[in-house]
Amino acid sequence: MLPSYFRRPSGRGALALAAAALAAAGGLAGCPDSGRQRCDRCDGMDGYVCYLDGCAAICETDADCDVGNHCVVVDEEPGTAGATGEAGAAGEAGAAGAGGDGGAAAAGGGGEAGASGGAGAGGEAGTAGGGGEAGTAGAAGDAGSTGAGGASGGPGAAGTARAAASTRATGAGGVTRAAGAAGQDGGGQAGDSGARRVTKACDPRCDESACPAHESCTGDFGTCVYVQCNERTPCDAASDFCDVRQKTCRPLDGACRSDADCLPWPSDLGATSSLRVACGEDGFCHVVTSNASLDFLRAESVLRLLAPAPGAHFETADELALRWEPADFHAIAFLLDAIPETPADFEAHAVWGASRPRGGQQFLSWQDGYVRGEGWVKAGAAPALSGRFFVVVELVDGDRLRAASELIPVSIGAQAAWPDVAAPCTGQNFDLAGCANPARAQVCFLRQCRAACASHRDCGAGLLCGPPSQGVRLCGL
């Protein structure tokens, strides 16, 4: 069975006869080898030709094709030369000259008008009519004026005969007129070409602009089908926005029941691929940032930390507090000054560590741990730390690593280590460059860091999540 985008359109009428005639005449040149297999599907089927590596229905106008597909010329061949025409027949002899215009009583003399003057003297013999040019309608030769008898008109040229022109000749006694007859039609000379044979077929490529309202192309190769909305047709409800990539309407407030109800984060924005959109437990869509993890630990599961939140800022390390989901395992926590790439790098980047025995509280503070100097010593007053750090908690059961958290980024010091909303940036629109903040999804937009959102709940109090631009929604300022 043919693919839907190569199916026979409706209203084709007698076009199948044209296909049969084309096949009898040799048809179109074969498809490229790459498309031969697809074209084999329609070999011998009336009304189809090989086009764009596939079978396309023969047509005469766009009306013969599905909506969104155009009727285009796919092949054109020159016609056969025309036959040579016969020469035109000779023109008839000129008629006798008419009487002179009321001359004087005496021939040649002036005087009062009297009776009809005698016949005027004959004019000079007429010149033979010239032949018409080849291929176009020839003019008949002018007839000679009367005298001893006008000469015959020359042969008429090929083509459609023209009416003969009259000539005037002045006689001694007056003006005489004579009319030569037109030559007969003759056949044209050999034509430069006959009619050209043109084959037209329905182009399977869909033209979005040809689709009516609430319809869009099913793909590059397809036809127009119903959609909820598109670039040309907005959603019916003012409380919805159009997801132009999916051509579906979604609620502006971001309400959802599953991830499928949320506008997905565009996968073509390069550096922002670390962001995704998910339906939260609160029933609203949220932009979620992906935190790094220590894959080389090979933990059996992922432990969810309740505190600190990604991007949390502490003016001093004394404020640092860790909490995690209840679990009946021994817990070990670390504060790292960089992300270790190998197990050997882990201890080198650890600046603080603490542990909690099985059955103990799922909570640790700075004073519960040890700092690394020349060995590990009990933590006292927090040192003057400043910059970006990462928290990780592991759950251990004997020699098995039951779970490990993601690396939660935090900042310690007088100022936060990440740019905030409205900070200047130099990246391209929707790029993370210069705006990355683990506390929230931020992108550069018009040289200013903006919070990305998937619902109003991703924005601050009193701010709303706007409609998408290039697939990304931004909070108001």
GUMI-684827 format. One record per residue (C-alpha): x, y, z. Coordinates in steps of 0.25 Angstrom, whole numbers. Each point is the difference from the previous one (the first is absolute). Layout:
N
     px     py     pz
      X      Y      Z
...
//
This chain:
477
     px     py     pz
      0      0      0
      5     14     -3
      4     10     11
    -11      9      3
      8     12     -6
      1     -7    -13
    -15     -5     -1
     -9      3    -12
     -7     14      3
    -15      1     -3
     -7      6    -12
     10     -5    -10
    -10     -3    -11
      6     -5    -13
     15      3      4
      3    -15      1
     -2      0    -16
     12     10      0
      8     -9      8
     -3    -12     -9
      4      9    -12
     13      4      7
      3    -14      3
     -2     -4    -15
      9     11     -4
     11     -5      9
     -3      8     13
      9      8      8
     15     -2      2
      3    -10     11
      1      4     14
     14      1      6
      5    -13      6
     -3      4     14
    -14      2     -3
     -2    -12    -10
     -6     -9     11
    -10     10      4
     -4      2    -14
     -2    -15     -3
    -12      1      9
     -8      8    -10
      6     -7    -13
    -12     -3     -9
    -10      8      8
     -8     10     -8
      1     14      3
     13      0      7
     14      4     -3
     14     -1      7
      3     14      6
      9      3     12
      4    -15      2
    -14     -4      1
    -14     -1     -7
     -7     13     -2
    -14      1     -6
     -2      7    -14
     -8     13      1
     -4     11     -8
     -2     11     11
      1      1     15
    -14     -4      1
      4    -14     -4
      9     -1     12
     -2     -1     15
     -1     13      7
     14      5      3
      6     -7    -12
      2      8    -13
     -1     -5    -15
     14      2     -6
      7     -3    -13
      9    -13      2
      4     -3    -15
      0      8    -13
      3     -5    -14
      1      8    -14
    -11     -3    -10
      2     -5    -15
      3     10    -11
    -11      5     -8
     -2     -4    -15
      3      9    -12
    -11      8     -5
     -4      2    -15
      2     13     -7
    -12      9     -1
     -8      2    -13
      3     12     -9
     -8     12      1
    -11      3    -10
      3     11    -11
     -4     14      3
    -14      5     -4
     -2     10    -11
      3     15      4
    -12      8      4
     -4     12     -9
      7     13      3
     -5     10     10
     -9      9     -8
     10      6     -9
     -2     12    -10
     -7     -2    -13
     12     -1     -7
     10    -10      4
     11      6      8
     -6     14      0
     -5      7     11
    -14      6     -1
    -14     -1      7
     -6    -13      4
     -7     -6    -12
     -4    -14     -3
      8    -12      4
     14      1     -5
      6    -11     -8
      8    -11      7
     12      5      6
     13     -4     -6
      5    -13      5
     10      0     12
     13     -6      0
      1    -15      1
     -1     -5     15
     12     -6      6
     -2    -15      4
     -3     -2     15
     11     -5      9
     -1    -14      6
     -3      0     15
     11     -4     10
      1    -15      4
     -7     -5     12
     -9     12      2
    -12      5     -7
      4      6    -13
     -6     13     -6
     -6     -2    -14
      7      8    -11
     -6     13     -4
     -8      0    -13
      5      8    -12
     -8     12     -4
     -7     -1    -13
      6      4    -13
      2    -11    -11
     -3     -9     12
      6     -1     13
     10    -10      3
     -4    -12      8
      3      0     15
     11     -8      5
     -2    -13      8
     -6      2     14
     10     -4     12
     -3    -11      9
     -9      2     11
    -14      7      1
     -3      9    -12
     -1     14      2
    -10      9     -8
      7      6    -12
      3     15      0
     -5      9    -10
     10      9     -8
     -2     13     -7
      5      4    -13
     -2     14     -6
     -5      0    -15
      0     11     -9
    -14      3      1
     -2     -4     15
      3    -10     11
     -3    -14     -2
     -1    -11     10
      3    -15     -1
     -1    -11     10
      8    -13      0
     -5    -12      7
      5     -7     12
      9    -12     -1
     -5    -13      5
      5     -6     14
     12     -8     -1
      6    -10     10
     11      6      9
     15     -4     -2
      6    -10     10
     -3      5     14
     11      2     11
     -7    -10      9
    -14     -7      2
     -7      0     14
      9     -4     12
     -5    -12      8
      0      5     15
     -3    -10     12
     -4      6     13
     -2     -8     13
     -4      3     14
     12      5      8
      0     -9     13
      7     12      8
    -10      7      8
     -2     15     -1
     -4      5     14
     -5     14     -6
    -10     -8     -8
     -6     -6     12
    -13      7      5
     -2      5     14
      1    -11     11
      8     -9    -10
     15     -3     -1
      9     -9     -8
      2    -14      6
     14      2     -4
     10      4    -11
     -7    -11     -8
    -15     -1      3
    -13      8     -1
     -8     10      8
     -7     -6     13
     -8      6     11
      8      6     12
     -4      8     12
      9     12     -3
     12      4     -8
      8     12     -4
    -12      6     -8
    -11     -5      9
      0      3     15
     -7     -8     11
    -15      2      2
      1      2     15
      7     13      4
      5     -8     12
      9     -9     -9
     12      2     -8
      4     -7    -13
     12    -10      1
      3      3    -15
     10    -12      0
    -10    -10      4
    -12      8     -6
     -8     -2     13
     -6     10     10
      5      0     15
     -5      8     12
      8     12      3
      0     -2     15
      8    -13     -3
    -10    -10      7
      3    -14     -3
     -3    -15      3
     12     -6     -6
     13      5     -7
     -7     -2    -14
     -9     12      4
     12      9      1
      7      8    -10
     13     -8     -2
     14      8      1
      5      2    -14
     11    -11     -3
      7      9    -11
      5     11     10
     14     -6      2
      5      4     13
    -14      0      7
     -2    -15     -3
      3     -2     15
    -14      6      3
    -13     -8     -1
    -15      2      3
     -8     -9      9
    -13     -1      6
      2      3     15
     -7     -7     12
     -8     13      1
     -7     -2    -13
      8     11     -8
     11      0    -10
     14      4      5
     13      2     -7
     10     -9      7
     15      1      0
      9    -12     -1
     11     -1     11
     13     -8     -2
      2    -13      6
     12     -9      3
     -2    -11     -9
     13     -7      4
     -6     -3     14
    -10    -10     -7
    -10      2     11
    -12     -9      0
    -10     11      0
     -2     15      1
     -2      7     14
     -8     12      0
      5     12      9
    -10      8      7
     10     11      3
      8      8     -5
     -8      3    -13
      8      2    -13
      6     14      0
     -2      3     14
      9     11      6
      7      1     14
      8     11      4
      8     -9      9
      2    -15      1
     -6      0     14
    -14      2     -7
      2    -13     -8
    -10    -11      4
     -3    -13     -7
    -13     -8      0
     -4    -13     -8
    -11    -10     -1
     -1    -10     11
      8    -12     -2
      5    -11     10
     15      1     -5
     13      6      4
      1     14     -6
     12      7     -5
      0     15     -5
     11      8     -7
      2     14     -4
      8      1    -13
      7     12     -6
     -1     -6    -14
     -6    -11     -7
     10    -12      0
      2     -8    -13
      5    -13      6
      0     -6     14
     14      4      2
     -4     15     -1
    -11     -2     10
      8      2     13
      8     11     -6
    -12      9     -2
     -7     -3     13
      1     11     10
    -10     -5     10
     -6    -13      4
    -10     -6     10
     -7    -13      3
    -13     -5      7
     -1    -14      5
    -11     -9     -4
    -13      3      7
      5     15      3
     -7     13     -4
      0      3    -15
      7     13      3
     14      6      0
      6     14      3
     14      6     -2
      3     -3     15
     -3    -15     -2
     11     -2     -9
     15      1     -3
      8      8     -8
     12     -4     -9
     13      6      3
     12     -9      4
     -9    -11      2
    -15      1      4
     -2      8     13
    -13      4      7
     -7     12     -6
      0     12      9
     -3     14     -4
     -2      0    -15
     11      5     -9
     -2     12     -9
     -4     -8    -12
     -5      7    -13
     -4     -5    -13
     -8    -12     -6
     -1    -13      7
     -7    -13     -2
     -7     -9     11
     -1    -15     -1
     -6    -10      9
      2    -15     -1
     -7    -12      7
      8    -11      4
     -3    -15      4
     12     -7      3
      8      0    -13
    -12      3     -8
     -3     14     -5
    -15      0      1
     -2     14     -5
      6     13     -3
     -5     14     -2
      2      9    -12
     11     11      1
     -8     11      6
      7     14     -3
      0     10     11
      8     13      1
      6      6     13
      5     14      2
     -4     14      0
     -6      0    -13
     -7    -11     -8
      8     -7    -10
    -10      0    -11
     -7     11     -8
    -14      4      4
    -12      4     -8
      2     12     -8
     15     -1      0
      7      4    -13
      4    -11     -9
      7     -1    -14
     -5    -14     -5
    -10     -2    -11
    -15     -1      3
     -3    -12      8
     14     -4      3
      5     -3     14
     13      8     -2
      2     10     11
    -14     -3      6
      1    -14      6
     -5     -1     14
     -3    -13      7
    -11      6      8
     -9      2    -12
      0     -1    -15
      6     12     -6
      3      4    -14
      6     12     -7
    -10      8     -8
      2     13     -6
     13      1      8
     -7     -1     13
     -1    -13      9
    -15     -4      1
     -6    -11      7
     -6    -11     -8
    -13     -6      4
    -11    -11     -4
    -11      6      9
     -3     12      8
      5     -7     13
     14      0     -6
      0     15      1
      1      9     12
    -12      6      7
     -9      8     -9
      8     -4    -12
     -6     -8    -11
      6    -10    -10
     -1      5    -14
     -4     -7    -13
     12     -7     -7
     10      6     -9
      8    -10     -8
     -6    -10      9
      5      6     13
     -9      7     10
      5     12      9
     -4      6     13
     -4     15      0
     10     10      6
//
